[in-house]
Amino acid sequence: MHQIRIFTGIEGETAKMSKDINDWLRQSKVRVVNVFGNIAPQTPLESSASPSLVGEDRGSARRFAPSDIMLVVVYEE
């Protein structure tokens, strides 16, 4: 019987999400049937300073908040 496991994360933390998924796959030893995902539309950040770019961590500038990411693994045990 097919089962699913849902992983969620945010844009900018995809390396951690990939590690979590790969660790789970190694430990569980399941047979993967399908993998699919989605990234949510980005939400504009509000800025009281100016309508231009808004600063973010690590010194980069963005107009949008990080997007939510969902990845679904369909598997059999």
Buried (B, 14 or more C-beta within 10 A) or exposed (E): EEEEBEBEBBBBEEEEBEEBBEEBBEEEEBEEEEEEBEBEEBEEBEEEEEEEEBEBEEEEEBEEBBBBBBBBBBBEE
